[in-house]
Amino acid sequence: MEQLKKIPKHLQSFKLSYRILAYTMLFSLALSVLITGYLLHVEYKNDLDEVRNNLENIEKGFIDNIAVNIWDANEIRLESILKNILVISNIQSAEIVEFRGDQEVVTSRQGTRVTGNAMSREFPIIYGASGDEKLVGKLYVTVNLNQVNERMHDRFIMILVTESIKIFIASFFVLFIIQKLVLRHLYSMAAYMKEFNIAKLDTPLVLNRNILVYSEPDALEQVEQAVNGMRESLREYIKERDLAAEQTERTLQEKKVLLKEVHHRVKNNLQVISGLLNLQAHHIHDRKSREIYKESQNRVITMALIHEELYKSKDLARVDFADYVRNLTTNLFGSYMVDNGNVGLELDMEPVEIVVDTAIPCGLIINELISNSLKHAFPNDRQGKVRVGISELDGNRFRLVVGDNGVGLPGELDLDKSKSLGLTLVTVLAEQLGADLVIDREGGTCFTLTFVEYHEAGTKLY
């Protein structure tokens, strides 16, 4: 891969052509060798046939003449005949052996005998007419096949070069045709698909091919049509998807507007209820009854603030709990007309967002505990602080802390058996949240609740 990266990009784009060229050259070379071998075999066979024909011509054209000159003992003439035999192609040596009694005597010899790669032929020399024939000697002829092999070597080089040139020229012509008719269109399709994106959906694939108008579509044209068909299908799909997304967005915005309006109306209705409770409280002279109305009014305001936060929020399912607690505590301190010089408020709020089904019971718990602190923790203008904090733990868990450094709860008070509506609500709401509730009575009173959000707690609040 590292070596491939070093190849220039304009060469990498043609690597398919190079592979086809390499395969073409290998095929051409193999074909050249096969053709050369076949032609050499034919040439060698022809040379051997020529040698055999020459030997047959020697038998037909010289044996009778040699027999007469042996009978006449004309050695000069025999030497001349042998020289004529050596003139024949590929004949290396020739010699005449006469039968003199029981002996064989070499009477004439021309050329040099070849050892190794040679072919020898023996011709009987018979003198006399038919019926009175006599064997007078033998003619030995040696053919030098080394000359045949040397000619084969020269012909091999010439045939190989000639056939290779022919085949390579034909192969390059075929490669040019393939490049012209196929490869350049493949490169065009590859470049088109490489640069293809949504912005180019309106640009079709065009191969610019010179084809007959009435010809049947070939493979490349079918690929072109298929790519353009997929492009059109994708364009239609994206168009339909965009339309569906726009419709969904419009519907979602409408639902958000409607939901905001619902929260706004619920908040207004709760404020109306709060106002009615406040008006009713002015007509009640019993102090304890007025306090009950005020507590109910604060609970209604606690829930109204939730809907006000949701109305202001971009996320209609979650509440900015830190901002909500600041508004809630400000309202409670104002409701109980607390002198900030005596009782202070300490907020330790992490920027957390909580689903509305969890925020409402948490808000009611804070309302009950702060109301209880403001009413009972600081008697006789006792100074102190009310603390509220929330933090996010791991595993989507939260910790809510509400406390004060006032006089504290009575030591004998049991929350489960308490007759106070506020503390009973705290216990019930903590159970509905699935929260772990811990009460610390040292140095005042501190309630710590650890819980997960409603959809994980698995409890139904209403």
C-alpha positions in Angstrom: 0.0 0.0 0.0 2.9 2.4 0.8 4.4 1.7 -2.6 1.0 2.3 -4.2 0.7 5.7 -2.5 4.0 6.8 -4.1 2.5 6.3 -7.6 1.3 9.6 -9.1 -2.5 10.0 -9.1 -2.6 10.4 -12.9 -0.9 7.0 -13.2 -3.1 5.3 -10.5 -6.2 6.3 -12.5 -4.9 4.2 -15.4 -3.8 1.1 -13.5 -6.6 -0.9 -15.1 -5.1 0.0 -18.6 -1.7 -1.1 -17.3 -3.1 -4.4 -16.1 -4.8 -5.0 -19.5 -1.6 -3.9 -21.2 0.5 -6.4 -19.1 -2.0 -9.2 -19.8 -2.0 -8.4 -23.5 1.8 -8.4 -23.6 2.0 -11.7 -21.8 -0.6 -13.2 -24.1 1.2 -11.8 -27.1 4.5 -13.2 -25.9 3.1 -16.6 -25.3 1.3 -16.6 -28.6 4.6 -15.5 -30.4 6.5 -18.4 -28.8 3.8 -20.9 -29.8 3.7 -19.7 -33.4 7.5 -19.6 -33.5 7.7 -23.1 -32.2 5.2 -24.3 -34.8 6.9 -22.6 -37.7 10.3 -23.9 -36.6 8.9 -27.4 -36.4 7.5 -27.0 -40.0 10.9 -25.5 -41.2 12.9 -28.3 -39.5 10.6 -30.9 -41.0 11.0 -29.3 -44.4 14.8 -29.3 -44.0 14.8 -33.0 -43.1 12.6 -33.7 -46.1 15.0 -31.8 -48.3 17.9 -33.9 -46.9 16.0 -37.1 -47.6 15.2 -35.9 -51.2 18.8 -35.0 -51.8 19.9 -38.5 -50.7 17.3 -40.0 -53.0 18.5 -37.8 -55.8 22.1 -39.0 -55.2 20.9 -42.6 -55.4 19.0 -41.9 -58.6 21.6 -39.6 -60.3 25.0 -40.8 -59.3 25.0 -44.6 -58.4 24.9 -45.9 -61.9 27.6 -43.5 -63.1 29.8 -44.5 -60.1 29.3 -48.2 -60.9 30.5 -47.8 -64.5 33.6 -45.8 -63.4 34.5 -48.4 -60.8 34.2 -51.1 -63.4 36.4 -49.0 -65.7 38.7 -48.1 -62.8 38.5 -44.5 -63.7 39.5 -42.9 -60.4 39.7 -39.4 -61.8 36.1 -39.6 -62.8 35.1 -41.0 -59.5 36.8 -38.0 -57.7 34.9 -35.6 -59.9 31.6 -37.4 -59.1 32.2 -37.1 -55.4 33.0 -33.4 -55.7 29.7 -33.0 -57.4 27.9 -34.8 -54.6 29.5 -32.5 -52.0 28.0 -29.5 -53.9 24.6 -30.7 -52.8 23.2 -28.9 -49.7 24.1 -30.3 -46.3 26.4 -33.1 -47.7 29.5 -33.1 -45.5 31.5 -36.1 -46.9 31.3 -38.9 -49.5 33.5 -41.9 -50.1 33.5 -44.9 -52.4 34.5 -48.4 -51.1 35.3 -51.0 -53.8 35.1 -54.8 -53.3 38.3 -56.3 -54.4 38.1 -60.0 -53.6 37.4 -60.4 -50.0 38.6 -56.9 -49.2 36.8 -53.5 -49.0 39.1 -50.7 -50.2 38.4 -47.0 -50.1 39.3 -45.8 -53.5 37.9 -42.2 -53.4 37.0 -39.8 -50.6 35.8 -36.2 -50.5 35.0 -34.0 -47.5 35.4 -34.7 -43.8 33.4 -37.2 -41.8 31.2 -35.6 -39.0 30.8 -37.2 -35.6 27.9 -36.3 -33.3 25.0 -34.6 -34.9 25.1 -36.2 -38.3 23.1 -38.5 -40.6 24.9 -41.2 -42.6 23.6 -43.1 -45.6 25.0 -46.2 -47.4 24.2 -46.9 -51.0 25.1 -50.2 -52.7 26.9 -49.9 -56.0 25.7 -52.6 -58.5 27.2 -53.0 -62.0 25.6 -54.9 -64.8 22.4 -55.5 -66.6 19.4 -57.2 -65.1 20.1 -60.8 -64.5 23.8 -60.3 -64.6 24.3 -57.8 -61.7 27.4 -57.6 -59.5 28.0 -55.7 -56.3 31.1 -53.8 -56.9 31.2 -51.4 -53.9 29.4 -49.0 -51.7 28.9 -45.2 -51.5 28.9 -43.6 -48.0 27.4 -40.2 -47.7 27.3 -38.1 -44.5 24.9 -35.3 -43.9 25.9 -32.5 -41.4 22.8 -31.7 -39.3 24.7 -29.0 -37.4 24.2 -26.8 -40.4 20.5 -27.5 -40.2 20.5 -26.6 -36.5 22.4 -23.4 -37.2 19.9 -22.4 -39.8 17.1 -23.3 -37.3 18.7 -20.9 -34.7 18.9 -18.1 -37.2 15.3 -18.7 -38.4 14.1 -18.9 -34.7 15.4 -15.4 -34.0 14.0 -14.1 -37.3 10.6 -15.8 -36.9 10.3 -14.8 -33.2 11.0 -11.2 -33.9 8.8 -11.0 -36.9 5.8 -12.8 -35.3 6.3 -10.8 -32.0 6.1 -7.5 -33.9 3.0 -8.6 -35.8 1.3 -9.8 -32.6 2.3 -6.9 -30.5 1.0 -4.5 -33.2 -2.3 -6.4 -33.3 -2.4 -6.5 -29.5 -1.9 -2.7 -29.2 -4.5 -2.1 -31.8 -6.9 -4.3 -29.8 -5.9 -2.5 -26.6 -6.6 0.8 -28.3 -10.0 -0.4 -29.4 -10.7 -1.5 -25.8 -9.5 1.8 -24.5 -11.6 3.7 -27.0 -14.8 1.7 -26.6 -14.7 0.5 -23.0 -12.0 1.7 -20.7 -12.5 5.5 -21.2 -16.2 5.1 -20.4 -15.4 3.1 -17.3 -13.1 5.9 -16.2 -15.9 8.4 -16.9 -18.3 6.3 -14.8 -15.7 6.0 -12.0 -15.0 9.7 -11.9 -18.8 10.5 -12.0 -19.5 8.1 -9.1 -16.5 9.3 -7.1 -17.7 12.9 -7.3 -21.4 12.0 -7.0 -23.2 13.8 -4.2 -26.6 15.3 -3.4 -25.7 18.5 -5.1 -25.1 16.7 -8.4 -28.4 14.8 -8.5 -29.5 16.9 -11.4 -26.4 16.1 -13.5 -26.9 12.8 -15.4 -24.2 10.4 -16.4 -23.3 10.9 -20.1 -20.7 8.7 -21.7 -20.6 10.5 -25.1 -20.5 7.3 -27.2 -20.8 7.1 -30.9 -23.3 4.3 -31.3 -25.9 3.5 -34.0 -29.3 5.1 -33.3 -31.2 1.9 -33.9 -28.7 -0.5 -32.3 -29.7 -2.6 -29.3 -28.3 -1.1 -26.0 -25.0 -2.8 -25.0 -23.7 -3.5 -21.6 -22.2 0.0 -21.1 -25.4 1.7 -22.2 -27.3 -0.5 -19.8 -25.0 0.5 -17.0 -25.4 4.2 -18.0 -29.2 3.8 -18.0 -29.1 1.9 -14.6 -26.9 4.7 -13.0 -29.2 7.4 -14.3 -32.2 5.4 -13.2 -30.8 5.1 -9.7 -29.9 8.8 -9.7 -33.5 9.7 -10.6 -34.9 7.3 -7.9 -32.6 8.8 -5.4 -33.6 12.3 -6.4 -37.2 11.4 -6.0 -36.6 9.7 -2.7 -34.7 12.7 -1.4 -37.4 15.0 -2.7 -40.1 13.0 -0.9 -38.0 12.7 2.2 -37.5 16.5 2.3 -41.2 17.1 1.8 -41.9 14.6 4.6 -39.3 16.3 6.8 -40.8 19.7 6.1 -44.2 18.4 6.9 -42.9 16.7 10.1 -41.2 19.9 11.1 -44.3 22.0 10.5 -46.3 19.5 12.5 -43.7 19.5 15.3 -43.7 23.3 15.4 -47.5 23.3 15.5 -47.4 20.8 18.4 -44.8 22.8 20.2 -46.9 26.0 19.8 -49.9 24.1 21.0 -48.1 22.6 23.9 -46.6 25.9 24.9 -50.1 27.3 24.8 -51.3 24.5 27.0 -48.6 25.2 29.6 -49.4 28.9 29.4 -53.1 28.3 29.9 -52.4 25.8 32.8 -50.1 28.3 34.4 -52.8 31.0 34.0 -55.5 28.7 35.4 -53.3 27.8 38.4 -52.6 31.5 39.0 -56.4 32.1 38.9 -56.8 29.3 41.5 -54.0 30.9 43.6 -55.7 34.3 43.3 -59.1 32.8 44.4 -57.4 31.1 47.4 -55.8 34.4 48.3 -59.1 36.3 48.0 -60.9 33.6 50.1 -58.1 33.8 52.7 -58.9 37.5 53.2 -62.4 36.6 54.3 -61.3 34.1 56.9 -60.6 35.4 60.3 -59.2 32.3 61.8 -55.4 32.5 61.7 -54.9 28.7 61.4 -57.4 28.4 58.5 -55.7 31.4 56.7 -52.3 29.5 57.0 -53.9 26.4 55.5 -55.1 28.5 52.5 -51.7 30.1 52.2 -50.0 26.6 52.1 -52.5 25.5 49.5 -51.8 28.7 47.5 -48.1 28.0 47.6 -48.5 24.5 46.4 -50.6 25.7 43.5 -47.9 28.4 42.7 -45.2 25.6 42.9 -47.0 23.7 40.1 -47.7 26.9 38.2 -44.0 27.8 38.2 -43.2 24.5 36.5 -45.6 25.3 33.6 -44.1 28.8 33.4 -40.6 27.3 33.1 -41.8 24.9 30.4 -43.4 27.7 28.5 -40.1 29.6 28.5 -38.0 26.5 27.7 -37.0 25.3 24.2 -37.3 21.7 25.5 -40.9 21.2 26.4 -40.2 17.9 28.3 -37.4 19.1 30.7 -37.1 21.9 33.2 -34.1 24.1 34.0 -34.3 23.1 37.7 -31.8 25.6 39.0 -33.8 28.5 37.6 -37.0 27.0 38.8 -35.8 26.6 42.4 -34.6 30.3 42.4 -38.1 31.5 41.4 -39.8 29.1 43.8 -37.7 30.1 46.8 -38.1 33.8 46.0 -41.9 33.3 45.9 -41.9 31.4 49.2 -39.7 34.0 51.0 -42.1 36.7 49.7 -45.1 34.7 50.7 -44.0 34.3 54.3 -42.7 37.9 54.4 -39.3 36.7 55.8 -36.9 39.4 56.9 -33.7 38.6 54.9 -31.7 40.1 57.6 -32.6 37.3 59.9 -33.1 34.3 57.6 -30.9 34.0 54.5 -31.1 31.7 51.5 -28.2 29.6 50.3 -28.5 28.0 46.9 -26.0 25.4 45.6 -27.5 24.5 42.3 -25.8 22.6 39.5 -27.1 23.4 36.0 -29.3 20.3 35.6 -32.4 19.7 33.6 -35.1 17.3 34.9 -38.1 15.8 33.2 -41.4 17.5 34.2 -42.8 14.4 35.9 -39.8 14.4 38.2 -39.6 18.2 38.6 -43.2 18.6 39.9 -42.8 16.3 43.0 -39.4 17.7 43.6 -40.8 21.2 43.6 -43.6 20.2 46.0 -41.1 18.7 48.3 -39.0 21.8 48.3 -42.1 23.9 48.9 -43.2 21.9 51.9 -39.7 21.7 53.5 -38.9 25.5 53.0 -42.4 26.4 54.2 -41.8 24.3 57.3 -38.4 25.9 57.9 -39.7 29.4 57.5 -42.7 28.8 59.8 -41.0 26.7 62.6 -37.1 26.7 62.4 -36.5 30.4 63.4 -38.8 31.4 66.2 -38.4 34.7 68.1 -36.5 36.4 65.2 -33.8 33.8 65.4 -31.2 34.2 62.7 -30.1 31.4 60.3 -30.0 30.1 56.8 -32.1 27.9 54.6 -30.1 25.7 52.2 -31.2 24.2 48.9 -29.0 22.3 46.6 -29.1 19.8 43.7 -26.4 17.9 41.9 -26.2 15.2 39.3 -24.6 11.9 40.1 -23.5 9.0 37.9 -26.0 6.7 36.4 -28.6 9.5 35.7 -29.1 9.9 39.4 -29.7 13.2 41.3 -29.3 14.4 44.9 -31.6 17.0 46.3 -30.7 18.6 49.6 -33.0 20.9 51.6 -32.1 22.0 55.1 -31.7 24.8 57.7 -29.7 25.6 60.8 -32.8 26.4 62.9 -34.1 24.8 66.0 -34.5 21.4 64.3 -37.3 18.8 64.4 -38.4 17.4 67.7 -36.4 14.3 68.6 -39.5 12.2 69.1 -41.0 13.1 65.7 -41.6 10.1 63.4 -42.2 11.1 59.8 -44.2 8.1 59.0 -46.6 8.9 61.9 -46.5 12.7 61.6 -49.9 14.5 61.6 -48.3 17.4 59.6 -49.7 17.5 56.0 -46.5 19.0 54.7 -44.2 16.2 56.1 -46.7 13.6 55.0 -46.6 15.0 51.5 -42.8 14.9 51.6 -42.8 11.2 52.6 -45.5 10.3 50.0 -43.7 12.2 47.2 -40.3 10.7 48.1 -41.9 7.2 47.8 -43.5 8.0 44.5 -40.1 9.2 43.2 -38.4 6.0 44.4 -36.0 8.2 46.4 -33.8 7.4 49.3 -34.7 9.9 52.0 -32.2 10.6 54.8 -32.8 13.1 57.6 -29.9 14.7 59.5 -31.0 16.5 62.7 -27.6 17.7 63.8 -27.2 21.5 63.8 -30.7 22.0 62.5 -32.5 19.8 60.0 -31.3 18.5 56.6 -33.4 16.4 54.2 -31.3 14.5 51.5 -33.1 12.7 48.7 -31.3 10.6 46.1 -33.4 9.6 43.1 -33.4 8.8 39.4 -35.7 10.5 36.8 -39.3 9.4 36.6 -39.1 7.2 33.5 -36.3 5.1 35.1 -37.8 5.1 38.6 -40.8 3.2 37.2 -43.3 5.0 39.5 -46.5 6.6 38.4 -46.9 10.0 40.1 -50.5 10.7 39.3 
